[in-house]
Amino acid sequence: MHMTSHLQRRAQKGFSLIESLVSIVIMALGILGIVGVQMRTLADTQTGVRRAQAIRLVEDLSERAKVNPNALANIAQYVKGFGAPGAPPVNCKSGVCNSEQLAQYDIAVWKQAVADTLPLGDAAVFLSADEATPANRRQLGVMISWRENESDAAAAAVFTPDNTGAAGISCPANRICHLQYIQLNSRCTIYTAGGPGQNKYFCPTAKSDLM
């Protein structure tokens, strides 16, 4: 009788140990699930923050172009592909620049700001494919790319913008991109008396180009 009671107690202790192990496993799985959800939420939040930064960078480029008194006539100076910005020909911060030099300076400084703000940040500025006639071009396409800590390629693909068509600009592989278009203006007055292809611009004085 004593032996039977002892065996029963040992069996009960064995079952208690198994139940404890099962409980620990279930708890661990639950904790891992919660951590996974939090990590996904954190990644989504970080992507949202990066996208907001990209939007502000595009707005900064747009504001820079508005300061240029003749940005529209120098629209080609803003066109830059992905890659290092390179040094501008003139430092407009410490001297007087004309509208062309100011556009070159602004795009170089702005691309460096993209690289400094976003992780492995880069940008391409291109002419809108819908404006094939040079005289009618008024807007630029801006695609900003950055490297996100995202291992799921399918998730990253959700944030890949559509192809830019004839402009031929696409989001680099394994990057998240933001695509936006900005309108260029000009405070210069166009003079067309010279006929087609002979347009001239009358702009504010050089004092307006001081930085």
PAZAPA-4460 file (N, C-alpha, C; in steps of 0.05 Angstrom, whole numbers, plus 32768, in hexadecimal, padded with zeros to 4 digits):
% residues 211
    n_x    n_y    n_z   ca_x   ca_y   ca_z    c_x    c_y    c_z   seq   type   mol
   8011   7FE8   8000   8000   8000   8000   8012   8019   8000     1      M     A
   8027   8018   8010   8039   802F   8012   8047   8033   7FF7     2      H     A
   804F   801D   7FEA   805D   801E   7FD0   804B   802B   7FBB     3      M     A
   8031   8023   7FBA   801E   802D   7FA7   801B   804C   7FAA     4      T     A
   8019   8055   7FC3   8015   8071   7FC8   802E   8081   7FBF     5      S     A
   8046   8075   7FC3   805F   8083   7FBB   8060   8085   7F9C     6      H     A
   8058   8070   7F8E   8058   8071   7F71   8044   8086   7F66     7      L     A
   802E   8088   7F74   8019   809C   7F6B   8024   80B9   7F6E     8      Q     A
   8032   80BD   7F85   803D   80D8   7F89   8052   80DF   7F74     9      R     A
   8063   80CB   7F6C   8077   80CF   7F58   806A   80D5   7F3D    10      R     A
   8055   80C7   7F37   8047   80CB   7F1E   803A   80E7   7F1C    11      A     A
   802F   80F0   7F34   8024   810B   7F35   8039   8120   7F31    12      Q     A
   8051   811C   7F3D   8067   812F   7F39   806F   8130   7F1C    13      K     A
   806F   8119   7F0E   8076   8118   7EF2   8063   8127   7EE1    14      G     A
   8049   8124   7EE6   8035   8132   7ED8   8037   8150   7EDD    15      F     A
   803D   8159   7EF5   8040   8175   7EFC   8057   8181   7EED    16      S     A
   806D   8172   7EEA   8084   817C   7EDB   807D   8180   7EBE    17      L     A
   806F   816D   7EB2   8067   816F   7E96   8054   8187   7E92    18      I     A
   8041   818A   7EA4   802E   81A1   7EA2   803D   81BB   7EA4    19      E     A
   8051   81BD   7EB5   8061   81D5   7EB8   8070   81DC   7E9E    20      S     A
   807C   81C6   7E92   808B   81CA   7E7A   8079   81D4   7E63    21      L     A
   8061   81C7   7E61   804E   81CF   7E4D   8045   81EC   7E51    22      V     A
   8041   81F4   7E6A   8039   8210   7E70   804F   8223   7E68    23      S     A
   8069   821C   7E6E   807F   822D   7E67   8081   8230   7E48    24      I     A
   807D   821A   7E3A   807F   821B   7E1C   8069   822D   7E11    25      V     A
   8050   822A   7E1C   803A   823A   7E12   803F   8258   7E18    26      I     A
   8049   825D   7E30   804F   8279   7E38   8065   8285   7E26    27      M     A
   8079   8274   7E20   808F   827E   7E0F   8085   8284   7DF3    28      A     A
   8073   8273   7DE8   8068   8278   7DCE   8057   8292   7DCE    29      L     A
   8048   8296   7DE4   8038   82AE   7DE6   804A   82C7   7DE6    30      G     A
   8060   82C6   7DF6   8072   82DD   7DF8   807F   82E2   7DDD    31      I     A
   8087   82CD   7DCF   8093   82D0   7DB5   8080   82DD   7DA1    32      L     A
   8066   82D5   7DA3   8052   82E1   7D92   804F   82FF   7D97    33      G     A
   804E   8306   7DB1   804B   8322   7DB8   8063   8332   7DAE    34      I     A
   807C   8327   7DB2   8094   8335   7DA9   8094   8338   7D8B    35      V     A
   808A   8323   7D7C   8089   8325   7D5F   8076   833B   7D56    36      G     A
   805F   833E   7D63   804C   8353   7D5C   8058   836E   7D62    37      V     A
   8066   8371   7D79   8072   838A   7D80   8088   8392   7D6C    38      Q     A
   8098   837E   7D64   80AD   8384   7D50   80A2   838C   7D36    39      M     A
   808C   837F   7D2D   807F   8388   7D14   8073   83A4   7D16    40      R     A
   8067   83AA   7D2D   805C   83C5   7D32   8072   83D9   7D32    41      T     A
   8089   83D3   7D3E   80A0   83E5   7D3F   80AB   83EA   7D23    42      L     A
   80AC   83D4   7D12   80B6   83D7   7CF7   80A3   83E8   7CE7    43      A     A
   8089   83E4   7CEA   8075   83F5   7CDB   8077   8412   7CE4    44      D     A
   807B   8416   7CFE   807D   8432   7D08   8096   843F   7CFD    45      T     A
   80AC   8430   7CFC   80C5   843B   7CF2   80C3   8442   7CD4    46      Q     A
   80B5   8430   7CC5   80B1   8436   7CA9   80A0   844F   7CA5    47      T     A
   808C   8453   7CB6   807C   846B   7CB4   808C   8484   7CBA    48      G     A
   809E   8482   7CCE   80AF   8499   7CD5   80C2   84A0   7CBD    49      V     A
   80CE   848B   7CB1   80DF   848F   7C9A   80D0   849C   7C83    50      R     A
   80B8   8493   7C7E   80A8   849E   7C68   80A2   84BC   7C6E    51      R     A
   809C   84C2   7C87   8096   84DE   7C8E   80AF   84EF   7C8A    52      A     A
   80C7   84E4   7C90   80E0   84F2   7C8B   80E4   84F7   7C6D    53      Q     A
   80DD   84E3   7C5D   80E1   84E5   7C40   80CE   84FB   7C35    54      A     A
   80B6   84FC   7C3F   80A3   8511   7C36   80AE   852D   7C3D    55      I     A
   80B9   852F   7C55   80C4   8549   7C5D   80DC   8551   7C4C    56      R     A
   80EC   853D   7C44   8103   8543   7C33   80F9   854D   7C17    57      L     A
   80E4   8540   7C0D   80D9   854A   7BF3   80CF   8566   7BF6    58      V     A
   80C2   856C   7C0C   80B8   8587   7C11   80CF   859B   7C12    59      E     A
   80E5   8592   7C1E   80FD   85A3   7C20   8108   85AA   7C04    60      D     A
   8109   8596   7BF3   8112   859B   7BD7   80FF   85AE   7BC9    61      L     A
   80E5   85AB   7BCD   80D2   85BC   7BC1   80D5   85D9   7BCA    62      S     A
   80DA   85DD   7BE4   80DE   85F7   7BEF   80F8   8604   7BE4    63      E     A
   810C   85F4   7BE1   8125   85FE   7BD6   8121   8608   7BB9    64      R     A
   8111   85F9   7BAA   810C   8601   7B8E   80FB   861B   7B8D    65      A     A
   80EA   861E   7BA1   80DA   8637   7BA1   80EB   864F   7BA7    66      K     A
   8101   864C   7BB5   8112   8663   7BBB   8121   866B   7BA2    67      V     A
   8127   8658   7B90   8135   865E   7B78   8123   866F   7B66    68      N     A
   812C   8687   7B5E   811B   8698   7B4E   8115   868D   7B32    69      P     A
   8125   867B   7B28   8120   8670   7B0D   8124   8652   7B0D    70      N     A
   8118   8644   7B20   811A   8627   7B22   810F   8619   7B09    71      A     A
   80FA   8624   7AFE   80EC   8617   7AE7   80FE   8616   7ACF    72      L     A
   810C   862C   7AC9   811E   862C   7AB2   8137   861B   7AB6    73      A     A
   813D   8614   7ACF   8154   8604   7AD5   814C   85E8   7AE0    74      N     A
   8135   85DF   7AD7   812A   85C6   7AE1   813E   85AE   7ADD    75      I     A
   814D   85AF   7AC7   815F   8599   7AC1   8176   8597   7AD6    76      A     A
   817C   85AE   7AE3   8192   85AE   7AF7   818B   859E   7B10    77      Q     A
   8171   8599   7B14   8168   858A   7B2B   8168   856C   7B26    78      Y     A
   816B   8563   7B0E   816A   8547   7B07   8183   8539   7B10    79      V     A
   8180   8525   7B21   8197   8515   7B2B   818D   84F9   7B30    80      K     A
   819D   84E5   7B28   8196   84C9   7B2D   819F   84C1   7B49    81      G     A
   819A   84A7   7B4F   81A3   849C   7B68   81C2   849D   7B69    82      F     A
   81CD   84A1   7B80   81EA   84A2   7B83   81F3   84BA   7B93    83      G     A
   820D   84BD   7B97   8218   84D3   7BA6   8211   84ED   7B9A    84      A     A
   820B   8501   7BAB   8202   851B   7BA0   8218   852B   7B91    85      P     A
   8231   8528   7B9A   8246   8537   7B8E   8247   8554   7B98    86      G     A
   825D   8561   7B94   825F   857C   7B9E   8254   8590   7B8A    87      A     A
   8245   85A4   7B94   823B   85B9   7B81   8251   85CA   7B77    88      P     A
   824E   85D6   7B5F   8264   85E6   7B54   8269   85FF   7B64    89      P     A
   8255   8609   7B71   8258   8622   7B81   824A   861E   7B9C    90      V     A
   8256   8629   7BB1   824A   8628   7BCB   8238   8641   7BCE    91      N     A
   821F   863E   7BC9   820D   8655   7BCA   8208   865F   7BE6    92      C     A
   8210   8650   7BFA   820C   8659   7C16   821E   8670   7C1D    93      K     A
   8235   8672   7C10   8248   8686   7C16   824D   869A   7C00    94      S     A
   823D   8699   7BEB   8241   86AC   7BD5   8228   86B0   7BC5    95      G     A
   822A   86BE   7BAE   8214   86C4   7B9D   8213   86B0   7B87    96      V     A
   81FB   86A5   7B82   81F7   8690   7B6D   81E1   8699   7B5B    97      C     A
   81E4   8692   7B41   81CD   8696   7B2F   81BA   867F   7B32    98      N     A
   81A4   867F   7B24   818F   866B   7B27   8199   864F   7B21    99      S     A
   81AA   864C   7B0C   81B4   8632   7B05   81C6   8627   7B1B   100      E     A
   81D8   8637   7B25   81EA   862E   7B3A   81DB   8628   7B54   101      Q     A
   81C6   8638   7B59   81B6   8633   7B71   81A8   8618   7B6F   102      L     A
   819E   8611   7B58   8191   85F7   7B54   81A5   85E0   7B58   103      A     A
   81BD   85E3   7B4E   81D2   85CE   7B51   81DA   85CC   7B6E   104      Q     A
   81DC   85E2   7B7B   81E3   85E2   7B98   81CD   85D5   7BA9   105      Y     A
   81B5   85DC   7BA4   819E   85D2   7BB3   819B   85B4   7BB1   106      D     A
   819E   85A9   7B98   819A   858C   7B95   81B0   857D   7BA2   107      I     A
   81C9   8587   7BA2   81DF   857A   7BAE   81DC   8579   7BCD   108      A     A
   81D5   8590   7BD8   81D1   8592   7BF5   81B9   8581   7BFD   109      V     A
   81A4   8581   7BED   818C   8571   7BF4   8192   8553   7BF4   110      W     A
   81A0   854A   7BDF   81A6   852D   7BDE   81B7   8524   7BF5   111      K     A
   81C9   8536   7BFE   81D9   852F   7C16   81C8   852E   7C2E   112      Q     A
   81B3   853F   7C30   81A1   853E   7C47   8191   8524   7C47   113      A     A
   818A   851A   7C2F   817C   8500   7C2D   818E   84EA   7C38   114      V     A
   81A8   84EA   7C31   81BB   84D6   7C3A   81BF   84D7   7C58   115      A     A
   81BE   84F0   7C63   81C3   84F3   7C80   81AA   84ED   7C90   116      D     A
   8192   84EF   7C85   8179   84EC   7C94   8170   84CF   7C95   117      T     A
   8171   84C1   7C7F   8166   84A6   7C7D   817C   8491   7C7C   118      L     A
   8177   8479   7C86   818C   8464   7C85   8192   845C   7C69   119      P     A
   81AB   8460   7C61   81B4   845B   7C45   81A1   846A   7C32   120      L     A
   8199   8482   7C3A   8187   8492   7C29   8193   849B   7C0F   121      G     A
   8182   849B   7BFA   818A   84A4   7BE0   8172   84AF   7BD2   122      D     A
   8176   84BD   7BBC   815F   84C9   7BAE   8166   84CD   7B91   123      A     A
   8151   84CC   7B81   8153   84D2   7B64   813E   84E7   7B5E   124      A     A
   8147   84FC   7B4F   8135   8511   7B47   8135   8510   7B28   125      V     A
   811D   850F   7B1D   811B   850B   7B00   8104   851C   7AF4   126      F     A
   8105   851F   7ADA   80F0   852E   7ACC   80D7   851C   7AC9   127      L     A
   80C0   8528   7ACD   80A7   8519   7ACA   80A4   850E   7AAE   128      S     A
   809E   84F4   7AAD   809B   84E7   7A92   8082   84F2   7A83   129      A     A
   806F   84FE   7A91   8057   8508   7A84   805C   8523   7A76   130      D     A
   8073   852F   7A7A   8079   8549   7A6E   8090   8546   7A5B   131      E     A
   8089   853B   7A44   809E   8535   7A30   80A8   854E   7A22   132      A     A
   8098   8562   7A20   80A0   857B   7A12   80B0   858C   7A25   133      T     A
   80C9   8592   7A20   80DA   85A1   7A33   80CD   85BC   7A3B   134      P     A
   80C0   85CA   7A29   80B5   85E4   7A30   809E   85E2   7A43   135      A     A
   8092   85CA   7A46   807B   85C6   7A57   8082   85BA   7A72   136      N     A
   809B   85B4   7A77   80A2   85A6   7A90   80A0   85B9   7AA8   137      R     A
   8092   85AF   7ABC   808E   85C0   7AD3   8091   85B0   7AED   138      R     A
   8095   8596   7AEC   8097   8586   7B04   80AD   8572   7B03   139      Q     A
   80B7   856B   7B1B   80CB   8557   7B1F   80C1   853F   7B2F   140      L     A
   80CA   8528   7B28   80C4   8510   7B38   80DB   850C   7B4C   141      G     A
   80D4   8505   7B64   80E8   8501   7B79   80E4   84E5   7B85   142      V     A
   80F7   84D4   7B83   80F5   84BA   7B90   810C   84B7   7BA5   143      M     A
   8104   84B4   7BBE   8116   84B0   7BD4   8116   8493   7BDC   144      I     A
   812E   8488   7BDF   8130   846C   7BE8   8141   846A   7C01   145      S     A
   813B   8456   7C11   814A   8451   7C29   8149   8433   7C30   146      W     A
   815C   842B   7C40   815E   840F   7C48   8151   840B   7C63   147      R     A
   813C   83FB   7C64   812E   83F6   7C7D   8138   83DB   7C88   148      E     A
   8137   83D8   7CA3   813E   83BF   7CAF   8126   83AC   7CAC   149      N     A
   8122   83A2   7C94   810B   8392   7C8D   8115   8379   7C7F   150      E     A
   8111   8362   7C8B   8119   8349   7C7F   8104   833D   7C6D   151      S     A
   80EC   8346   7C70   80D6   833B   7C5F   80D4   834B   7C46   152      D     A
   80DE   8340   7C30   80DE   834E   7C16   80C2   8354   7C0D   153      A     A
   80AF   8343   7C13   8093   8347   7C0A   8088   835F   7C18   154      A     A
   808F   8363   7C32   8085   837A   7C41   8091   8394   7C36   155      A     A
   80AB   8393   7C30   80B8   83AA   7C25   80AD   83B2   7C09   156      A     A
   80A4   839E   7BFA   8099   83A3   7BDF   8080   83B3   7BE0   157      A     A
   8072   83B2   7BF7   8059   83C2   7BFA   805F   83DF   7BF7   158      V     A
   8076   83E8   7C00   807D   8404   7C00   808D   840C   7BE7   159      F     A
   808D   83FB   7BD2   809B   8402   7BBA   8088   8411   7BA7   160      T     A
   808F   8429   7B9F   807D   8439   7B8E   807B   842D   7B72   161      P     A
   8067   8436   7B63   8064   842D   7B47   807B   8437   7B36   162      D     A
   8080   842A   7B20   8095   8432   7B0D   808E   844D   7B02   163      N     A
   80A2   845D   7AFC   809E   8478   7AF2   809B   847A   7AD4   164      T     A
   8097   8463   7AC7   8092   8462   7AAA   80AA   846A   7A9A   165      G     A
   80A6   847D   7A87   80BB   8485   7A75   80D2   8493   7A84   166      A     A
   80CE   849C   7A9C   80E4   84A9   7AAB   80F9   8494   7AB3   167      A     A
   80F1   847B   7AB4   8104   8465   7AB8   8110   8464   7AD4   168      G     A
   8103   846F   7AE8   810D   846E   7B04   80FD   8459   7B13   169      I     A
   810B   8447   7B20   80FD   8433   7B30   810C   8430   7B4B   170      S     A
   80FD   8426   7B5F   8108   8423   7B7A   811E   840E   7B79   171      C     A
   8136   8414   7B84   814C   8400   7B85   8143   83E7   7B95   172      P     A
   8150   83D1   7B8E   814A   83B8   7B9B   8150   83B9   7BB9   173      A     A
   813E   83AC   7BC9   8141   83AA   7BE6   8140   83C5   7BF3   174      N     A
   8131   83D7   7BE8   812E   83F2   7BF3   8111   83F8   7BF6   175      R     A
   810B   840B   7C08   80F0   8417   7C0A   80F2   8432   7BFD   176      I     A
   80DE   843A   7BEE   80DF   8453   7BDF   80C6   8464   7BE3   177      C     A
   80CA   847D   7BE0   80B3   8490   7BDF   80B5   84A1   7BC6   178      H     A
   809F   84A2   7BB7   809F   84B1   7B9E   808B   84C8   7BA0   179      L     A
   8094   84E0   7B98   8083   84F8   7B99   808B   850B   7B83   180      Q     A
   8079   851B   7B7A   807E   852E   7B65   807B   854B   7B70   181      Y     A
   808D   855C   7B67   808C   8578   7B71   808A   858B   7B58   182      I     A
   807C   85A1   7B5C   8078   85B4   7B47   808D   85CB   7B4A   183      Q     A
   809A   85D2   7B34   80AD   85E8   7B35   809F   8601   7B2B   184      L     A
   80A7   8617   7B38   809D   8631   7B31   80B4   8643   7B28   185      N     A
   80AD   865B   7B1F   80C1   866E   7B18   80B7   868A   7B1D   186      S     A
   80C8   869A   7B29   80C0   86B6   7B2D   80C9   86C7   7B16   187      R     A
   80D5   86BA   7B02   80DF   86C9   7AEB   80C8   86CD   7AD7   188      C     A
   80CA   86E1   7AC7   80B6   86E6   7AB2   80C0   86DC   7A98   189      T     A
   80B0   86CC   7A8A   80B9   86C2   7A70   80B2   86D5   7A5A   190      I     A
   80C4   86D8   7A47   80C0   86EA   7A31   80C2   86DA   7A17   191      Y     A
   80AC   86D9   7A09   80AA   86C7   79F2   80AB   86D5   79D7   192      T     A
   80B2   86EE   79D6   80B1   86FD   79BC   80C5   86F2   79A8   193      A     A
   80D9   86E3   79B2   80EC   86D8   799F   80E3   86C1   798F   194      G     A
   80CA   86B7   7995   80C0   86A1   7986   80C6   8686   7994   195      G     A
   80BC   8670   7989   80C0   8655   7995   80DE   864F   7998   196      P     A
   80E4   8645   79B0   8100   863E   79B5   8112   8656   79BC   197      G     A
   8107   866E   79BC   8117   8685   79C1   810D   8693   79DB   198      Q     A
   8101   8684   79ED   80F7   8690   7A06   810E   869B   7A17   199      N     A
   8109   86B2   7A23   811C   86BD   7A36   810E   86C2   7A50   200      K     A
   811E   86C3   7A66   8113   86C6   7A80   811F   86DF   7A8D   201      Y     A
   810E   86EF   7A99   8116   8707   7AA8   8111   8701   7AC5   202      F     A
   8127   86FF   7AD4   8126   86F6   7AF0   812D   870D   7B03   203      C     A
   8127   8709   7B1D   8130   871D   7B31   814E   8721   7B30   204      P     A
   8157   8736   7B3C   8173   873D   7B3B   8184   8728   7B4A   205      T     A
   819E   8729   7B47   81B0   8715   7B54   81AE   8716   7B72   206      A     A
   81A5   872D   7B7D   81A2   872F   7B9A   818E   871A   7BA5   207      K     A
   817C   8712   7B95   8168   86FE   7B9E   8175   86E3   7BA0   208      S     A
   818C   86DE   7B94   8199   86C4   7B95   81AB   86C1   7BAD   209      D     A
   81AD   86D5   7BBE   81BF   86D4   7BD5   81B4   86BF   7BE8   210      L     A
   81C5   86AF   7BF4   81BD   869A   7C07   81C2   86A5   7C24   211      M     A
***
